[in-house]
Amino acid sequence: MRHTPAGNVADSQCALIIGLVAGALAAGLASRQFAPRWPTWRDAARGLTGGVLLGWGAMIGLGCTVGTLLSGTMAGALSGWVYGMSLFFAVWSGLKIKQVILP
């Protein structure tokens, strides 16, 4: 095992990230729809904008959606359940709006 100043590179969090990437690659290859390509300028701009908005939302929300939802519901806190229902409604609303704008 190699050690870096930040800690052990081969810890469980690193294994989780590697497993997620490997699983996504395996699913893409199994679906026979995996085709690497260079992004267009529009795709790159959309990805950058989405990343900035996600980072901004995590910053003003004082955390990430996964931590708020999973930690809150596992602890039995009402806030976790309220957040989960709000998140579901927001995603549902966003998809409905997208259907109207981009049929």
MIMARSE-221044 format. One line per 4 residues: number of its first residue (from 1); for each residue x, y negated, z of C-alpha. Coordinates in pm, whole numbers, padded with zeros to 5 digits. Example, Ala and Ser with C-alpha at 12.3 -4.5 7.8 and 13.67 -1.06 7.14 Angstrom:
<nodes>
1 = 01230:00450:00780  01367:00106:00714
</nodes>
This chain:
<nodes>
1 = 00000:00000:00000  00116:-00349:-00082  00065:-00632:00158  00016:-00994:00066
5 = 00011:-01297:00291  -00371:-01285:00281  -00379:-00922:00396  -00400:-00575:00252
9 = -00474:-00559:-00121  -00616:-00205:-00099  -00880:-00274:00165  -01249:-00185:00142
13 = -01351:-00522:-00006  -01104:-00482:-00290  -01231:-00129:-00350  -01588:-00263:-00363
17 = -01498:-00522:-00629  -01307:-00266:-00837  -01599:-00023:-00804  -01850:-00287:-00916
21 = -01646:-00375:-01224  -01582:-00008:-01309  -01950:00077:-01262  -02061:-00211:-01484
25 = -01813:-00103:-01753  -01930:00259:-01731  -02296:00154:-01758  -02219:-00066:-02058
29 = -02030:00211:-02234  -02301:00467:-02153  -02571:00243:-02301  -02374:00218:-02628
33 = -02446:-00155:-02628  -02104:-00267:-02509  -01935:-00483:-02768  -01661:-00722:-02651
37 = -01663:-01055:-02831  -01533:-01405:-02788  -01794:-01640:-02643  -01922:-01928:-02852
41 = -01877:-02283:-02724  -02246:-02283:-02631  -02209:-01960:-02429  -01899:-02096:-02254
45 = -02072:-02424:-02168  -02379:-02239:-02041  -02163:-02008:-01827  -01963:-02298:-01685
49 = -02280:-02493:-01607  -02437:-02190:-01441  -02125:-02130:-01232  -02112:-02491:-01117
53 = -02481:-02484:-01025  -02440:-02156:-00835  -02143:-02294:-00644  -02326:-02617:-00566
57 = -02634:-02424:-00449  -02425:-02201:-00223  -02255:-02508:-00080  -02573:-02701:00002
61 = -02752:-02384:00113  -02472:-02312:00365  -02412:-01966:00227  -02504:-01728:-00048
65 = -02835:-01566:-00129  -02714:-01216:-00056  -02589:-01306:00290  -02901:-01499:00380
69 = -03142:-01237:00250  -02968:-00920:00363  -02835:-01041:00696  -03163:-01207:00789
73 = -03384:-00910:00704  -03147:-00656:00862  -03147:-00861:01181  -03526:-00875:01172
77 = -03524:-01255:01159  -03832:-01426:01019  -03608:-01662:00823  -03469:-01372:00616
81 = -03817:-01255:00517  -03934:-01608:00438  -03622:-01662:00230  -03680:-01334:00045
85 = -04038:-01426:-00043  -03929:-01775:-00150  -03652:-01631:-00364  -03895:-01389:-00529
89 = -04140:-01671:-00603  -03863:-01895:-00741  -03733:-01623:-00975  -04087:-01534:-01088
93 = -04163:-01902:-01154  -03839:-01950:-01344  -03911:-01651:-01567  -04263:-01777:-01640
97 = -04129:-02122:-01729  -03868:-01962:-01954  -04141:-01767:-02136  -04325:-02091:-02205
101 = -04017:-02286:-02318  -03847:-02005:-02512  -04121:-01773:-02646
</nodes>
